[in-house]
């Protein structure tokens, strides 16, 4: 139960696990915030809590300019979205600091955003995208010289050095190399990241997942590949179907999936996909359905190793007593997903 005391303590702690669970409104200022807002905390007697932002708006409160509760959690700023669209459409585009300033964007701001959300600078991001594009051209039969020119390199030696620094091999020796494409996407539950190869989507997780780096390393090891920012033929369909799902208009996904793992893990993940939309199962029921009734702990562990959330719906597995347990993306997200499906089944 979300008691008043519990919610007030959550805003004092700026506890991210409560994001999406409630909105806090301040009577003395007339604004409403996320639980994690960094603004100065009001006195307990000066706040009231709402389940949704719409409820706060209906009561006459206005959104906080610090935490921006009307925006998607961790949403990419519009100015950066436009730049991302341009360089994804044409990786040969090169944005310099002067180009950014001409658009009214402070270079240090975009640099901090990329370091926070991608772990690399904006210029390193652009270079990675160009090399990924070059890799695919070479895989499809283009010459190294023509590829270097197509993606904007004036020096062949400079292209070779960049290619090798990112992929570990020279362009001419990259035929047997595997690249795993990576992208970010916005959802009502926060920013997600997706990875894909030719066979399908191989990772879909929230960007604030504590074990995300471990997931990346595990995926790279299984596929013997390098994860790189880039486009993929499956990403557009993934975004489209996720949008429909979050709008309550899609109950099944047809975007191809590729989930490498042990034989047992793959059996567990397949059984997850057999749980109907809007339904739930306990770990015990999942183990029985797999004809491994004594393997409840092993099933739960395999569920936790699922790299493709929502599409492989581990959020539909709950405790035997009906409690919400074991969701790496946060129990508030698990509840949100289950409530969505319950309302639209």
C-alpha positions in Angstrom: 0.0 0.0 0.0 1.3 3.5 -0.9 0.6 5.3 2.3 1.2 9.0 2.7 4.1 8.4 5.0 5.7 6.0 2.5 5.3 8.4 -0.4 6.6 11.4 1.6 9.7 9.4 2.6 10.2 8.4 -1.0 10.3 12.0 -2.2 12.8 12.8 0.6 15.0 9.9 -0.6 14.4 10.7 -4.3 13.8 7.0 -4.6 13.7 6.1 -8.3 11.8 2.8 -7.6 8.7 4.9 -7.0 8.8 6.6 -10.4 5.4 6.1 -12.1 3.7 5.2 -8.8 2.5 8.7 -7.8 2.8 12.4 -8.4 3.5 14.8 -5.5 1.9 18.3 -5.6 3.0 21.2 -3.4 0.1 23.4 -2.1 2.3 26.5 -1.3 3.8 26.7 -4.8 1.0 25.2 -7.0 3.3 22.8 -8.8 3.6 19.0 -9.1 6.7 16.9 -9.4 8.0 13.4 -9.9 9.1 11.4 -6.7 12.7 12.0 -7.7 12.6 15.7 -8.3 15.8 17.4 -7.1 14.1 20.7 -6.1 13.9 21.6 -2.4 11.6 19.3 -0.5 8.4 20.8 1.0 7.0 20.2 4.5 4.8 17.2 4.8 1.7 19.2 5.6 2.1 21.2 2.3 1.9 18.2 -0.1 -0.8 16.0 -1.6 -0.3 13.0 -3.7 -2.0 11.9 -7.0 -1.8 8.8 -9.1 -1.4 10.5 -12.4 -0.3 13.9 -13.8 -3.8 14.4 -15.2 -5.2 14.3 -11.7 -2.8 17.0 -10.6 -3.6 19.2 -13.7 -7.3 18.8 -13.0 -6.8 20.1 -9.5 -5.1 23.2 -10.9 -1.4 22.4 -10.3 1.2 23.1 -13.0 4.2 20.9 -13.9 7.6 21.5 -12.3 10.2 23.0 -14.6 13.0 21.1 -12.8 11.8 17.4 -13.1 9.4 18.0 -16.0 6.7 15.4 -15.0 4.8 15.7 -18.2 7.7 14.4 -20.3 8.7 10.7 -20.6 11.2 9.6 -18.1 14.7 10.3 -19.3 13.3 11.5 -22.6 15.8 12.6 -25.2 15.6 16.4 -25.7 13.9 17.5 -29.0 17.0 19.3 -30.2 19.1 16.1 -29.8 16.3 14.0 -31.4 16.5 16.1 -34.6 20.3 15.8 -34.8 20.0 12.0 -34.2 17.5 11.7 -37.0 19.8 13.6 -39.4 22.9 11.5 -38.7 21.0 8.3 -38.7 19.6 9.2 -42.1 23.1 10.1 -43.3 26.0 8.9 -41.2 28.4 11.0 -43.4 27.0 14.1 -41.7 29.5 15.6 -39.3 28.3 18.0 -36.7 31.1 20.3 -35.3 30.8 22.5 -32.3 30.2 25.4 -34.6 27.3 23.6 -36.2 25.8 23.0 -32.8 26.2 26.6 -31.7 24.6 27.7 -35.0 21.5 25.7 -33.9 21.5 27.3 -30.5 22.9 24.2 -28.7 25.7 24.6 -26.2 28.4 21.9 -27.2 29.1 21.1 -23.5 25.4 20.4 -22.9 25.2 17.8 -25.7 28.6 16.4 -24.7 27.3 15.8 -21.1 24.1 14.3 -22.4 25.9 11.7 -24.6 28.4 10.9 -21.8 25.5 10.3 -19.4 23.3 8.3 -21.8 25.7 6.6 -24.1 29.0 6.6 -22.1 30.8 8.4 -25.0 31.1 11.9 -26.3 28.9 13.2 -29.2 31.8 13.2 -31.6 32.7 9.6 -30.6 29.0 8.7 -31.2 29.1 10.1 -34.7 32.3 8.2 -35.4 30.9 4.9 -34.2 27.8 5.4 -36.3 29.9 6.1 -39.4 32.0 3.0 -38.8 28.9 0.8 -38.4 27.6 2.1 -41.7 30.9 1.4 -43.3 31.0 -2.1 -41.9 27.7 -2.9 -43.5 28.7 -1.4 -46.8 31.8 -3.6 -46.9 29.8 -6.7 -45.8 27.6 -6.0 -48.8 30.5 -6.0 -51.2 31.6 -2.3 -51.4 35.3 -1.6 -51.6 37.2 -0.1 -48.7 38.2 2.9 -50.7 34.7 3.7 -52.0 33.2 3.1 -48.5 35.7 5.5 -46.8 34.7 8.2 -49.3 31.0 7.5 -49.0 30.9 8.1 -45.2 33.0 11.3 -45.3 36.6 10.2 -44.7 39.1 12.2 -46.8 42.0 10.0 -45.7 42.0 6.2 -46.3 44.6 5.8 -43.5 42.4 7.8 -41.1 39.4 5.6 -42.0 41.4 2.4 -41.5 42.6 3.6 -38.1 39.1 4.6 -36.9 37.7 1.3 -38.1 40.3 -0.8 -36.4 40.1 1.2 -33.1 36.4 0.5 -32.9 36.1 -3.0 -34.3 39.5 -4.4 -33.6 40.2 -5.4 -37.2 41.0 -3.6 -40.4 38.2 -3.0 -42.9 39.7 -5.6 -45.3 39.7 -8.2 -42.6 36.2 -7.6 -41.2 34.2 -10.1 -43.3 33.9 -12.5 -40.3 33.2 -9.8 -37.8 29.8 -9.5 -36.1 28.2 -6.2 -35.3 25.2 -5.9 -33.0 23.2 -2.8 -33.8 22.1 -0.6 -30.9 19.5 2.2 -30.5 17.5 4.1 -27.9 13.7 4.6 -27.9 11.3 6.6 -25.8 8.4 4.9 -24.0 5.9 6.0 -21.3 7.9 4.1 -18.8 11.2 5.7 -19.6 13.9 5.4 -22.2 14.7 1.9 -23.5 17.6 0.5 -25.5 17.4 -2.2 -28.1 20.0 -4.4 -29.8 19.4 -6.3 -33.0 21.2 -8.6 -35.5 19.9 -9.9 -38.9 17.9 -12.7 -37.1 16.0 -10.3 -34.9 15.8 -8.2 -31.7 18.3 -9.6 -29.2 18.0 -7.1 -26.4 15.3 -4.7 -25.1 15.8 -3.1 -21.7 15.3 0.1 -19.8 18.4 2.3 -19.8 18.3 2.7 -16.0 18.6 -1.1 -15.5 21.3 -1.7 -12.9 22.6 -4.8 -14.7 22.5 -3.3 -18.2 26.3 -3.4 -18.6 26.3 -7.1 -17.6 23.6 -7.8 -20.2 25.7 -6.1 -22.9 28.7 -8.1 -22.0 26.7 -11.4 -21.9 25.2 -10.7 -25.3 28.5 -9.7 -26.9 30.0 -12.9 -25.5 27.2 -15.2 -26.8 27.2 -13.6 -30.3 31.0 -12.9 -30.4 30.2 -9.4 -31.6 30.6 -5.7 -31.0 27.6 -3.6 -29.9 27.6 -0.4 -31.9 25.2 2.5 -32.4 23.5 1.9 -35.8 20.3 1.3 -37.8 18.7 -2.2 -38.2 15.9 -3.5 -40.4 14.0 -4.6 -37.2 14.1 -1.3 -35.3 11.2 0.4 -37.2 8.8 -2.5 -36.6 9.9 -2.7 -33.0 9.1 0.9 -32.3 5.8 0.7 -34.2 4.6 -2.3 -32.3 5.8 -1.0 -28.9 3.9 2.2 -29.5 0.7 0.2 -30.3 1.3 -1.9 -27.2 1.7 1.1 -24.9 -1.5 2.6 -26.4 -3.4 -0.6 -25.5 -3.9 -1.5 -29.2 -1.5 -4.5 -29.5 -1.5 -7.8 -27.5 1.0 -9.8 -29.5 4.3 -9.0 -31.2 5.5 -10.2 -34.6 8.9 -8.5 -34.7 11.5 -11.2 -35.0 13.4 -12.1 -31.8 16.7 -13.8 -31.3 17.5 -14.7 -27.7 20.8 -16.6 -27.4 21.2 -18.6 -24.2 21.4 -22.1 -22.8 18.9 -24.7 -23.9 17.1 -24.4 -20.5 17.0 -20.6 -20.6 15.5 -20.7 -24.1 12.9 -23.1 -22.9 12.0 -20.8 -20.0 11.8 -17.8 -22.3 9.6 -19.7 -24.7 7.2 -20.6 -21.9 7.1 -16.9 -20.9 5.8 -16.1 -24.4 3.0 -18.7 -23.8 1.5 -16.6 -21.0 -1.5 -14.8 -22.5 -1.8 -11.0 -22.6 -3.4 -9.8 -19.4 -2.7 -13.1 -17.5 -0.2 -13.9 -14.9 1.6 -17.1 -13.7 3.6 -18.0 -10.7 7.1 -19.3 -10.9 5.7 -22.6 -9.7 3.1 -22.7 -12.5 5.7 -21.8 -15.1 7.9 -24.7 -13.9 5.0 -27.1 -14.0 4.1 -26.0 -17.5 7.7 -26.8 -18.5 7.4 -30.2 -16.8 10.1 -29.3 -14.3 8.0 -28.8 -11.1 11.0 -29.0 -8.9 13.0 -26.4 -10.8 11.3 -23.3 -9.5 14.5 -21.6 -8.5 16.2 -22.4 -11.8 13.1 -21.1 -13.7 13.2 -17.8 -11.7 16.9 -17.4 -12.3 16.4 -17.9 -16.1 13.6 -15.4 -16.0 16.0 -12.9 -14.5 18.4 -13.5 -17.4 15.8 -12.5 -20.0 17.3 -9.7 -22.1 14.2 -8.9 -24.1 11.6 -7.4 -21.7 8.0 -6.9 -22.6 8.3 -8.9 -25.9 9.3 -11.9 -23.8 6.9 -11.0 -20.9 8.7 -11.8 -17.7 6.5 -9.1 -16.1 3.6 -11.6 -16.2 5.3 -13.8 -13.6 4.3 -13.1 -10.0 4.8 -14.7 -6.6 2.7 -17.7 -5.5 0.8 -15.5 -3.1 0.0 -13.0 -5.9 2.6 -10.4 -4.9 4.7 -8.6 -7.4 8.3 -9.8 -7.2 11.4 -10.1 -9.2 11.4 -7.4 -11.9 14.7 -5.8 -12.7 13.1 -2.8 -14.4 11.4 -1.9 -11.1 8.1 -3.1 -9.5 6.4 0.1 -10.4 7.0 -0.7 -14.1 5.8 -4.3 -13.6 2.6 -3.0 -12.0 2.1 -0.4 -14.8 2.4 -3.1 -17.5 0.1 -5.5 -15.7 -2.5 -2.7 -15.2 -2.2 -1.7 -18.8 -2.9 -5.3 -20.0 -5.7 -5.8 -17.5 -7.5 -2.7 -18.8 -7.2 -3.7 -22.4 -7.5 -7.5 -22.6 
